[in-house]
């Protein structure tokens, strides 16, 4: 079976401008791009609140995984990028609520800033999900 490339968009106006997809699946491998805490209204969710922003990032990433035919149980690696690494426990609490039983490899790093100065965190996710045959 040939691996096909599936791209998942989120509707962000930055996707065509930058030239990226929210998630990409090739075979069983699914990657979710750096995901920011953007609400359905286009505004930052939880300004000043690392925990709320991390929850929002994980919600967006989980939706992208589902659209790519994967789920949180398929996640093998996460990356939490914070503008203030001293607040890592706030992000870790949200991460732990989703991944306590899954326990993917996780990296926490500090970055100088994001595109929007209200964003305190972004999340990236890698998953390996069994390829499901399409019905014809």
Secondary structure, DSSP 8 states (H G I E B T S, - for coil): ----EEEE----HHHHHHT--SEEEETTEEEEEEEE-B-TTSSBSSTT-HHHHHHHHHHHHHHHHHHTT--GGGEEEEEEEES-GGGHHHHHHHHHHHHTTT--EEEEEE-S--SSTT--EEEEEEEE--------
